[in-house]
Amino acid sequence: MALVSFPTWRFIATQSWSTEQGSHGPLVLASGIWLFVRMLPETRPVQHKPAAWRAFGAIFVTALSLVLFRIAAVIELEVYALYALVVALLYAFVGAAALQRLWFPLLYLLFAVPLPDSLVAALTNPLKIWISESAVSLLYFLGYPIASAGVTIQIGQYQLLVAAACAGLNSLITLSALTLFYVYMSHRANWRYMAVLVAAAIPVAVFSNLMRVLLLILITYYWGEAAAQGFLHNFAGLTTFAISLVTIYVLDKLLQRVWRFAAGKPAGD
């Protein structure tokens, strides 16, 4: 299995995890494997190997998909086929009931898999345009000499380009993954609670990246382009992401109170 999966893992490590958009991958993989190993003993009472033909069928279909996608050099789908093959092998050894108990680490590990480039472009481009236009509109309202054309921003003598990293997709994926992990480890909340909090992570991530772009525009305007491309560029990203994490934590505490109130329980329970 290691030999079969090595080319795929090498691609993920060199082409995805080494970039800003995929930098969360190793953290998700390590924490996901840790959680999987921790939860695996809990499934022993329900572990039951499926019928041989079911196990063989699942492994055959997923392995064939992996081979076909590798031959066709469709690396994005090859990654998902490899993931499906791993799940099929687990199914063959522990059965469907055990996999149901392991649903969370299996779902969480999907965040370590890079999204297809076509999907990234489809999601990123509208976000880049919206963030650019929103930042320009706000600063123009405040009296700054600023204008934009698409994702290109002109402020004073400087011209900036809103890159994919500033569109918020990376923060959205990372924040969603960390939110899922935090909620599950904190109180093993049900899937509805998780869905609500992860949905809240979407506007939080987009808004934090809008703040990041605003900060970088103002840094460029007051201190020059070199300042915005150096240490302050990374610092702005880390700061806004940290604010996003704190916001999610606060939202979780508020949502717990609302959830208990809706269920008719005292807020302190």
C-alpha positions in Angstrom: 0.0 0.0 0.0 2.9 2.4 0.8 4.4 1.8 -2.6 1.1 2.3 -4.4 0.3 5.5 -2.5 3.9 7.1 -2.5 3.5 8.9 -5.9 0.3 10.5 -4.7 1.6 11.5 -1.3 4.7 13.0 -3.0 2.5 15.1 -5.2 0.4 16.3 -2.3 3.5 17.2 -0.2 5.4 19.0 -3.0 2.5 20.7 -4.9 -0.1 21.4 -2.3 1.3 21.3 1.3 4.3 23.4 0.3 2.0 26.3 -0.8 0.1 28.8 1.4 -3.2 27.3 0.2 -2.3 23.8 1.3 -0.1 24.6 4.3 -2.8 23.3 6.7 -2.6 19.8 5.2 0.2 18.3 7.5 -1.5 19.6 10.6 -4.9 18.1 9.6 -3.2 14.8 8.6 -1.3 14.5 11.9 -4.2 15.4 14.1 -6.7 13.3 12.1 -4.5 10.2 12.3 -4.0 10.8 16.1 -7.8 11.1 16.5 -8.4 8.0 14.4 -6.0 5.9 16.4 -7.5 7.2 19.6 -11.0 6.3 18.6 -10.3 2.9 16.9 -10.4 0.9 20.2 -13.9 2.2 20.8 -15.1 0.4 17.7 -14.0 -3.1 18.9 -17.5 -4.1 20.2 -19.0 -3.4 16.7 -16.2 -4.6 14.5 -17.5 -7.2 12.1 -15.8 -8.1 8.9 -18.2 -7.8 5.9 -18.9 -10.6 3.4 -15.8 -11.3 1.3 -17.5 -10.3 -1.9 -18.5 -7.0 -0.5 -15.0 -6.2 0.7 -13.5 -7.4 -2.5 -15.9 -5.4 -4.6 -15.2 -2.2 -2.6 -11.4 -2.7 -2.9 -11.5 -3.6 -6.6 -13.6 -0.6 -7.6 -11.5 1.9 -5.6 -8.2 0.4 -6.7 -9.3 0.4 -10.3 -10.3 4.1 -10.0 -6.9 4.9 -8.6 -5.1 3.1 -11.5 -7.3 4.8 -14.1 -6.8 8.3 -12.7 -3.1 7.7 -12.4 -2.8 6.5 -16.0 -4.9 9.5 -17.1 -2.7 11.8 -15.0 -5.8 13.3 -13.3 -4.0 13.9 -10.0 -6.8 15.7 -8.2 -9.2 12.7 -8.7 -6.3 10.3 -8.0 -6.0 11.7 -4.5 -9.7 11.1 -3.8 -9.5 7.6 -5.3 -6.6 6.8 -2.9 -8.6 8.1 0.0 -11.6 5.9 -1.1 -9.2 2.9 -1.3 -8.0 3.4 2.2 -11.6 3.6 3.4 -12.4 0.4 1.5 -9.5 -1.4 3.1 -10.7 -0.3 6.5 -14.2 -1.5 5.6 -12.8 -4.9 4.8 -11.1 -5.2 8.2 -13.5 -3.6 10.6 -16.9 -3.5 8.8 -19.5 -0.8 8.2 -20.6 -0.4 11.8 -17.1 0.5 13.0 -16.7 2.9 10.1 -19.8 4.7 11.2 -18.2 5.1 14.7 -15.2 6.6 12.9 -17.1 9.0 10.8 -15.6 12.2 12.2 -11.8 11.4 11.7 -12.6 10.1 8.3 -14.5 13.3 7.4 -11.9 15.5 9.0 -9.0 13.9 7.1 -10.6 15.0 3.8 -9.5 18.5 4.7 -5.9 17.4 4.2 -6.7 16.5 0.5 -6.2 19.4 -1.9 -9.2 20.6 -3.9 -9.2 20.3 -7.7 -7.7 23.4 -9.4 -10.9 24.0 -11.4 -13.0 24.1 -8.2 -10.4 26.4 -6.5 -10.6 28.8 -9.4 -14.4 28.7 -9.5 -14.6 29.5 -5.7 -11.6 31.9 -5.5 -12.3 34.3 -8.4 -15.7 35.6 -7.2 -14.2 36.0 -3.7 -11.3 37.9 -5.0 -13.5 40.3 -6.9 -15.9 40.8 -4.0 -13.1 41.5 -1.5 -11.4 43.9 -3.9 -14.6 45.8 -4.6 -15.6 45.9 -0.9 -12.2 47.1 0.2 -12.1 49.8 -2.5 -15.6 51.0 -1.8 -15.0 51.3 1.9 -11.7 53.2 1.5 -13.1 55.4 -1.2 -15.9 56.3 1.2 -13.3 57.3 3.8 -11.6 59.6 1.3 -8.7 57.6 0.1 -7.5 58.0 -3.6 -8.4 54.5 -4.6 -9.9 52.7 -7.6 -10.1 49.1 -8.9 -10.5 47.1 -12.0 -11.4 43.5 -11.3 -8.8 42.3 -8.7 -6.3 45.1 -9.5 -6.4 48.0 -7.0 -4.8 51.4 -7.6 -4.2 53.5 -4.5 -2.1 56.6 -4.8 1.0 55.7 -6.9 0.8 52.1 -6.0 -0.9 49.2 -7.8 -1.9 46.0 -6.0 -3.2 42.7 -7.1 -5.5 40.6 -4.9 -3.9 37.2 -5.0 -5.7 33.9 -4.5 -4.3 33.6 -1.0 -6.1 36.9 -0.1 -9.4 35.6 -1.4 -10.1 33.7 1.8 -10.3 30.1 0.5 -7.3 29.0 2.4 -8.5 30.6 5.6 -12.0 29.2 5.0 -10.7 25.6 4.6 -8.3 25.8 7.5 -10.8 27.6 9.8 -13.5 25.0 8.9 -11.2 22.1 9.7 -10.0 23.6 13.0 -13.6 24.5 13.9 -14.7 20.9 13.3 -11.8 19.5 15.3 -12.3 22.0 18.2 -16.1 21.4 18.5 -15.7 17.6 18.4 -12.9 17.5 20.9 -14.5 20.1 23.2 -17.9 18.5 23.7 -18.6 15.8 21.0 -21.4 18.0 19.7 -24.0 16.5 17.4 -23.7 17.0 13.6 -26.3 19.8 13.6 -24.3 21.9 16.0 -21.2 21.3 14.0 -22.9 22.3 10.8 -24.1 25.5 12.3 -20.7 26.5 13.7 -18.8 25.5 10.5 -21.4 27.5 8.5 -20.6 30.5 10.8 -16.9 30.0 9.9 -17.6 30.9 6.3 -18.5 34.6 6.8 -15.9 34.9 9.6 -13.1 33.7 7.2 -14.3 36.0 4.4 -14.6 39.0 6.7 -11.1 38.4 8.2 -9.6 38.3 4.7 -11.3 41.5 3.8 -9.7 43.0 6.9 -6.4 41.6 5.8 -6.7 43.2 2.3 -7.7 46.5 3.9 -4.6 46.4 6.2 -2.3 45.6 3.3 -3.7 48.4 1.2 -3.2 50.9 4.0 0.3 49.6 4.7 1.1 50.1 1.1 -0.4 53.6 1.0 1.5 54.8 4.1 4.7 52.9 4.1 5.2 51.7 0.5 4.9 48.5 -1.4 8.1 46.9 0.1 6.6 47.1 3.6 3.4 45.4 2.4 5.3 42.5 0.7 7.6 41.8 3.6 7.1 40.8 7.2 4.0 42.9 7.6 2.3 40.8 4.8 2.6 37.6 6.8 1.9 39.3 10.0 -1.4 40.7 8.7 -2.4 37.2 7.6 -1.5 35.6 11.0 -3.2 38.4 12.9 -6.5 38.2 11.0 -6.5 34.4 11.2 -5.9 34.6 15.0 -8.9 37.0 15.2 -10.9 34.5 13.3 -10.1 31.7 15.7 -11.0 33.9 18.7 -14.3 34.8 16.9 -15.2 31.1 16.4 -14.4 30.4 20.1 -16.7 33.3 21.2 -19.4 32.2 18.7 -19.2 28.7 20.2 -19.8 29.9 23.7 -22.7 32.0 22.6 -24.2 29.2 20.5 -24.0 26.8 23.4 -26.2 29.1 25.4 -28.7 29.5 22.6 -28.6 25.7 22.0 -29.4 25.0 25.7 -32.1 27.6 25.8 -33.7 26.1 22.7 -33.6 22.7 24.3 -35.1 24.0 27.5 -31.9 23.5 29.6 -30.3 26.0 32.0 -27.3 27.8 30.5 -24.9 26.5 33.1 -25.6 22.8 32.4 
